[in-house]
Amino acid sequence: MAAAQPKPTAGTARRLARGCWSAFWDYETPKVIVVKNRRLGVVYRAVQLLILLYFVWYVFIVQKGYQDSETGPESSVITKVKGITSSEHKVWDVEEYVKPPEGGSVFSIITRIEVTRLQTLGTCPESMRVNNATCDSDEDCVAGQLDMLGNVSAAGVRTGRCVPYYHGASQTCEVSAWCPVEDGASVSQFLGKMAPNFTILIKNSIHYPKFQFSKGNIENRKDGYLKRCTFHEVSDLYCPIFKLGFIVEQAGENFTELAHTGGVIGVIINWDCDLDLSPLKCNPKYSFRRLDPKHIPASSGYNFRFAKYYKVNGSTARTLIKAYGIRIDVIVHGQAGKFSLIPTIINLATALTSIGVGSFLCDWILLTFMNKNKIYSHKKFDKVCTPRHSSGSWPVTLAFVLGQAPPPPCPGSAEPGWAGRPQDKGPSQALAALPPQPRPTFTPSEQMVDAPEQSAGPELCASKHSQQDPALMDPRGLAQL
């Protein structure tokens, strides 16, 4: 049978707690050991170089870690569209094809319409594009049923009758709504023939409240400059007048295709400003891209409906227009930075601290993978305890702490215990009194790492704490004292 394990007693717990409490107040200090290993030295310097390059190039040069920054400037956008176009039946001006007309950061330019004229309240066949709209008899149509996902322009309540469709031999359920429905009598008109030449003025001003910095994207000139210029990234950066065809082209789209199906184009204005430089260096950067996913048919394109109401023979009628167009979203963002002492100090301290990662990595390699890693561990970690028997005077204690032999007493002192000891005599007498001691020998490969741990003065709490320093046993070392 296995021997019974002794149960922990209250005394053992107290000793454990006392040991933990005592260890809590221990002080740790680094110990410098030079290891002559070329490969390990290359790893150490390479890690330090990589860390230094990261902080100098990326943190301080690319990210400007010495600056205080502010993102998301306060911004205002005012837009204005100019131009005329024509369809098969009429000429269109800005008041008709721009929605809404207020000139905000989001607006639409109509490029194609489907018009359903003279709609009045009544009963008519439902569109065949609505699910379950076709029928063979009245039993297929439930009276009072409302299809909320049906024809948006003429959603109505079914009457329970199955009636012939507008054209052909098909039949659909009859609804009470604005009739005729859009699918039955709409006429398509294309407005995009002259639309690429529409001009769009985008006035933008930004403000960074943290740095009290403001700027706009229009050059302050009084010679009628804006009346004769269009945007160019190099020569006319501060003339924010864009042609619609230029915007679509920069977004990588085909204008004719986009005008038929509609779409959303983003005009992105980026203000990245280094306020340590002149304000003239803070310039807007424009980019253009399509925002709606054109490769997904269910969510691509852009259209909306609106109606114009009027009276016909005393009854209300309307013209329903389903408009396809190019929606322009003006998006403004940016970041400003200026030198500040606090982020500079924080990043410098982080860089200096991170350089110590090289030491940590090399220590891990030494303690884990290198030959004689146990010897290195024994050399690196020492535990120094206070002397068990303190001397009677502070010079003796100081000599033990400094790792030297006890100094001789001052002349004329009669301190007991010093008489007859070798230390009380002169150097020549000390050499004669002490028996000769053999000098320790070292092989060249063990001089840096393989020498056994020595102790002098204070005790080393290790397995070989009883060993003495050869310097203390060497007569020449005593003579130097």
KAGIMO-V472421 format. One record per pair of residues at least 12 apart in sequence whose ideal C-beta (glycine too) atoms are under 10 Angstrom apart, sorted by the first residue. I is the first residue (numbers start at 0). J is the second residue. If there is no record, write none. Layout:
I,J
I,J
This chain:
25,382
25,383
26,383
27,380
27,382
28,383
29,358
29,379
30,378
30,379
30,380
30,381
31,379
32,362
32,365
32,375
32,378
32,379
32,447
32,448
33,447
33,448
34,361
34,362
34,365
34,369
34,375
34,378
34,379
34,447
34,448
35,444
35,446
35,447
35,448
36,361
36,364
36,365
36,369
36,370
36,447
36,448
38,364
38,369
39,360
39,361
39,362
39,364
39,365
39,369
40,361
42,357
42,360
42,361
42,364
43,357
43,358
43,360
43,361
43,362
43,364
44,357
44,361
45,357
46,353
46,354
46,356
46,357
46,358
46,359
46,360
46,361
47,353
47,354
47,355
47,356
47,357
47,358
48,354
48,357
49,356
49,357
50,350
50,351
50,352
50,353
50,354
50,355
50,356
50,357
51,350
51,353
51,354
53,350
53,353
54,346
54,347
54,349
54,350
54,351
54,353
54,354
55,350
58,346
58,347
58,349
58,350
59,343
59,346
59,347
59,350
62,336
62,346
63,273
63,275
63,334
63,336
63,337
63,338
63,342
63,346
64,336
64,342
64,343
64,345
64,346
64,347
64,349
64,350
65,275
65,336
65,337
65,338
65,339
65,340
65,342
65,343
65,344
65,345
65,346
65,347
66,273
66,274
66,275
66,334
66,335
66,336
66,337
66,338
66,339
66,342
66,343
67,209
67,210
67,274
67,335
67,336
67,337
67,338
67,339
67,340
67,341
67,342
67,343
68,207
68,209
68,210
68,274
68,334
68,335
68,336
68,337
68,339
68,342
69,207
69,208
69,209
69,210
69,212
69,272
69,274
69,333
69,334
69,335
69,336
69,337
70,207
70,271
70,332
70,333
70,334
70,335
70,336
71,205
71,207
71,331
71,332
71,333
71,334
72,204
72,205
72,206
72,207
72,208
72,209
72,212
72,213
72,214
72,270
72,272
72,331
72,332
72,333
72,334
72,335
73,204
73,205
73,206
73,207
73,208
73,213
73,331
74,104
74,203
74,204
74,205
74,206
74,268
74,270
74,329
74,330
74,331
74,332
74,333
75,103
75,104
75,202
75,203
75,204
75,205
75,206
75,215
75,331
76,102
76,103
76,104
76,105
76,201
76,202
76,203
76,204
76,205
76,216
76,266
76,268
76,329
76,330
76,331
77,101
77,102
77,103
77,104
77,200
77,201
77,202
77,203
77,204
77,329
78,97
78,101
78,102
78,103
78,104
78,105
78,106
78,199
78,200
78,201
78,202
78,203
78,239
78,266
78,327
78,329
79,93
79,97
79,102
79,106
79,198
79,199
79,200
79,201
79,202
79,240
80,93
80,96
80,97
80,100
80,102
80,106
80,108
80,197
80,198
80,199
80,200
80,243
80,327
81,93
81,97
81,196
81,197
81,198
81,199
81,200
81,240
82,96
82,97
82,108
82,193
82,194
82,195
82,196
82,197
82,198
82,199
82,242
82,243
83,95
83,96
83,193
83,196
83,197
84,96
84,108
84,109
84,110
84,189
84,190
84,191
84,192
84,193
84,194
84,195
84,196
84,197
85,188
85,189
85,190
85,192
85,193
86,111
86,112
86,114
86,187
86,188
86,189
86,190
86,191
86,192
87,186
87,187
87,188
87,189
87,190
88,114
88,186
88,188
89,188
89,190
90,193
91,109
91,112
91,188
91,190
91,193
91,194
93,108
93,197
95,109
95,112
95,190
96,108
96,109
96,110
96,112
96,190
96,191
96,194
96,197
96,322
96,324
97,109
97,197
97,199
97,324
97,327
98,303
98,305
98,322
98,324
98,326
102,200
102,201
102,202
103,329
104,201
104,203
104,266
104,327
104,328
104,329
104,330
104,331
105,263
105,326
105,327
105,328
105,329
105,330
106,199
106,324
106,325
106,326
106,327
106,328
106,329
107,261
107,263
107,301
107,302
107,303
107,322
107,323
107,324
107,325
107,326
107,327
108,190
108,191
108,194
108,197
108,199
108,243
108,258
108,264
108,322
108,324
108,325
108,326
108,327
109,188
109,190
109,191
109,194
109,258
109,261
109,302
109,303
109,305
109,320
109,322
109,323
109,324
109,325
110,189
110,190
110,191
110,192
110,194
110,195
110,197
110,243
110,254
110,255
110,257
110,258
110,259
110,260
110,261
110,262
110,301
110,322
110,323
110,324
110,325
111,187
111,188
111,189
111,190
111,191
111,194
111,258
111,259
111,260
111,261
111,302
111,321
111,322
111,323
111,324
112,185
112,186
112,187
112,188
112,189
112,190
112,302
112,305
112,320
112,321
112,322
112,323
112,324
113,152
113,181
113,182
113,185
113,186
113,187
113,188
113,302
113,304
113,319
113,320
113,321
113,322
113,323
114,181
114,184
114,185
114,186
114,187
114,188
114,307
114,318
114,319
114,320
114,321
114,322
115,152
115,153
115,177
115,178
115,179
115,180
115,181
115,182
115,183
115,184
115,185
115,186
115,304
115,306
115,317
115,318
115,319
115,320
115,321
116,179
116,184
116,185
116,186
116,307
116,316
116,317
116,318
116,319
116,320
117,178
117,179
117,184
117,309
117,311
117,316
117,317
117,318
117,319
118,152
118,153
118,176
118,177
118,178
118,179
118,180
118,181
118,184
118,306
118,308
118,315
118,316
118,317
118,318
118,319
119,177
119,178
119,179
119,311
119,314
119,315
119,316
119,317
120,155
120,175
120,176
120,177
120,178
120,314
120,315
120,316
120,317
121,155
121,174
121,175
121,176
121,177
121,178
121,179
121,314
122,155
122,156
122,157
122,158
122,160
122,162
122,173
122,174
122,175
122,176
122,178
123,153
123,155
123,162
123,164
123,165
123,171
123,173
123,174
123,175
123,176
123,177
123,178
123,179
123,180
123,183
123,184
124,160
124,161
124,162
124,163
124,164
124,165
124,169
124,170
124,171
124,172
124,173
124,174
124,178
124,179
124,180
124,182
124,183
125,140
125,146
125,149
125,150
125,153
125,154
125,155
125,157
125,162
125,164
125,171
125,172
125,173
125,174
125,176
125,180
125,182
125,183
126,149
126,150
126,151
126,152
126,153
126,164
126,165
126,171
126,174
126,179
126,180
126,181
126,182
126,183
127,150
127,164
127,165
127,167
127,169
127,170
127,171
127,180
127,182
127,183
128,149
128,150
128,180
128,181
128,182
129,146
129,148
129,149
129,150
129,151
129,153
129,154
129,171
129,172
129,174
129,180
129,182
130,146
130,148
130,149
131,144
131,146
131,149
131,171
131,172
132,146
132,149
132,150
132,157
132,164
132,169
132,170
132,171
132,172
132,174
132,182
133,161
133,164
133,169
133,170
133,171
133,172
134,157
134,160
134,161
134,162
134,169
134,170
134,171
134,172
134,173
135,161
135,170
136,160
136,161
136,170
137,158
137,159
137,160
137,161
137,162
137,172
137,173
138,159
138,161
139,159
139,161
139,170
139,171
139,172
140,157
140,158
140,159
140,160
140,161
140,162
140,170
140,171
140,172
140,173
140,174
141,157
141,159
141,172
142,156
142,157
142,158
142,159
142,160
142,172
142,173
143,156
143,157
143,158
143,159
144,156
144,157
144,158
144,159
144,172
144,174
145,157
145,174
146,172
146,174
149,174
149,176
149,180
150,174
150,176
150,177
150,180
150,181
150,182
150,183
151,181
151,304
151,321
152,176
152,177
152,180
152,181
152,182
152,185
152,304
152,306
152,319
152,320
152,321
153,174
153,175
153,176
153,177
153,178
153,179
153,180
153,181
153,182
153,183
153,319
154,174
154,176
154,177
154,180
155,173
155,174
155,175
155,176
155,177
155,178
155,180
156,173
156,174
156,175
156,176
157,171
157,172
157,173
157,174
157,175
157,176
158,172
158,173
158,174
158,175
159,172
159,173
160,172
160,173
160,174
161,173
162,174
164,182
164,183
165,179
165,180
165,182
165,183
165,184
166,183
171,183
177,306
177,315
177,316
177,317
177,319
179,319
180,319
181,304
181,319
181,320
181,321
184,319
185,319
185,320
185,321
187,259
187,321
187,323
188,320
189,255
189,258
189,259
189,323
190,258
190,322
190,323
190,324
191,243
191,254
191,255
191,257
191,258
191,259
191,323
191,324
191,325
192,255
192,258
193,243
194,242
194,243
194,244
194,247
194,254
194,255
194,257
194,258
194,324
194,325
195,242
195,243
195,244
195,245
195,246
195,247
195,248
195,254
195,255
195,258
196,242
196,243
196,244
196,245
197,241
197,242
197,243
197,244
197,246
197,325
198,229
198,230
198,240
198,241
198,242
198,243
198,245
199,230
199,239
199,240
199,241
199,242
199,243
199,245
199,246
199,266
199,327
199,329
200,217
200,225
200,230
200,238
200,239
200,240
200,241
201,216
201,217
201,230
201,239
201,240
201,241
201,246
201,266
201,268
201,283
201,285
201,327
201,329
201,331
202,215
202,216
202,217
202,225
202,239
202,329
203,215
203,216
203,217
203,239
203,266
203,268
203,270
203,283
203,285
203,329
203,331
204,216
204,217
204,331
205,268
205,270
205,272
205,281
205,283
205,331
205,332
205,333
205,335
207,270
207,272
207,274
207,281
207,333
207,334
207,335
207,336
207,337
209,274
209,335
209,337
210,272
210,274
210,335
210,336
210,337
212,270
212,272
212,274
212,278
212,281
212,335
212,337
213,278
214,270
214,272
214,278
214,279
214,281
214,282
214,283
215,237
215,239
215,283
216,230
216,236
216,237
216,238
216,239
216,268
216,270
216,282
216,283
216,285
216,331
217,237
217,238
217,239
217,240
218,235
218,236
218,237
218,238
218,239
219,237
220,237
220,238
224,237
224,238
225,237
225,238
225,239
225,240
226,240
227,240
228,240
229,241
229,242
229,245
230,242
230,245
230,246
230,285
232,284
232,285
236,282
236,283
236,284
236,285
237,282
237,283
239,266
239,268
239,283
239,285
241,266
241,285
241,287
241,327
243,258
243,264
243,325
243,327
245,287
246,264
246,265
246,266
246,285
246,287
246,325
246,327
247,262
247,264
247,287
247,289
247,325
248,287
249,264
249,266
249,285
249,286
249,287
249,288
250,262
250,263
250,264
250,265
250,266
250,286
250,287
250,288
250,289
250,290
250,325
251,287
251,288
251,289
252,264
252,287
252,288
252,289
252,293
252,325
254,325
256,293
257,289
257,293
257,300
257,301
257,323
257,324
257,325
258,323
258,324
258,325
259,300
259,323
260,291
260,293
260,296
260,299
260,300
260,301
260,302
260,323
261,291
261,299
261,300
261,301
261,302
261,303
261,322
261,323
261,324
261,325
261,326
262,289
262,290
262,291
262,293
262,299
262,300
262,301
262,323
262,324
262,325
262,326
263,288
263,289
263,290
263,291
263,292
263,293
263,299
263,300
263,301
263,324
263,325
263,326
263,327
263,328
264,287
264,288
264,289
264,290
264,291
264,301
264,325
264,326
264,327
264,328
265,286
265,287
265,288
265,289
265,290
265,291
265,326
265,327
265,328
265,329
265,330
266,285
266,286
266,287
266,288
266,327
266,328
266,329
266,330
266,331
267,284
267,285
267,286
267,287
267,288
267,290
267,328
267,329
267,330
267,331
267,332
268,283
268,284
268,285
268,286
268,329
268,330
268,331
268,332
268,333
269,282
269,283
269,284
269,285
269,286
269,330
269,331
269,332
269,333
269,334
270,282
270,283
270,284
270,331
270,332
270,333
270,334
270,335
271,283
271,284
271,332
271,333
271,334
271,335
271,336
272,333
272,334
272,335
272,336
272,337
273,334
273,335
273,336
273,337
273,338
274,335
274,336
274,337
274,338
275,336
275,337
275,338
276,337
281,333
281,335
283,331
283,333
284,333
286,330
287,327
289,325
290,326
290,328
290,330
291,326
300,323
301,322
301,323
301,324
301,325
301,326
302,321
302,322
302,323
302,324
302,326
303,320
303,321
303,322
303,323
303,324
303,326
304,319
304,320
304,321
304,322
305,317
305,318
305,319
305,320
305,321
305,322
306,318
306,319
306,320
307,319
307,320
362,375
362,376
362,379
365,379
365,448
366,379
366,380
369,448
370,448
371,444
371,445
371,448
371,449
374,445
374,448
374,449
374,450
374,451
374,452
375,448
375,449
377,448
377,451
377,452
377,461
377,462
377,463
378,447
378,448
378,449
378,450
378,451
378,452
380,461
381,452
381,454
381,459
381,460
381,461
382,458
382,459
382,460
382,461
382,464
383,400
383,454
383,456
383,457
383,458
383,459
383,460
383,461
384,457
384,458
384,459
384,460
384,464
385,399
385,400
385,457
385,458
386,399
386,400
386,456
386,457
386,458
387,457
387,458
390,405
390,416
391,414
391,415
391,416
392,405
392,406
392,408
392,409
392,412
392,414
394,406
394,407
394,408
394,409
395,408
395,414
395,456
396,456
396,457
397,456
398,455
398,456
398,480
399,455
399,456
399,457
399,458
400,455
400,456
400,457
401,455
401,456
401,457
402,453
402,454
402,455
402,456
402,457
402,468
402,470
402,471
403,455
403,456
403,468
403,470
403,471
403,476
403,479
403,480
404,421
404,422
404,455
404,456
404,468
404,470
404,471
404,476
404,477
404,479
404,480
405,417
405,420
405,422
405,456
405,480
406,422
406,480
407,420
407,421
407,422
407,423
407,424
407,425
407,429
407,480
408,420
408,422
408,423
419,432
420,432
421,433
421,474
421,477
422,477
422,480
425,478
426,474
426,475
426,477
426,478
426,479
426,480
427,478
429,474
429,477
429,478
429,480
430,474
430,475
430,477
430,478
431,474
432,474
432,477
433,472
433,473
433,474
433,477
433,478
434,474
435,473
435,474
436,469
436,471
436,472
436,473
436,474
436,476
437,469
437,472
437,473
438,469
438,472
438,473
438,475
439,451
439,453
439,468
439,469
439,470
439,472
439,473
450,469
451,463
451,466
451,469
452,464
452,466
453,466
453,467
453,468
453,469
453,470
453,471
454,466
454,467
454,468
454,471
455,467
455,468
455,469
455,470
455,471
456,468
456,471
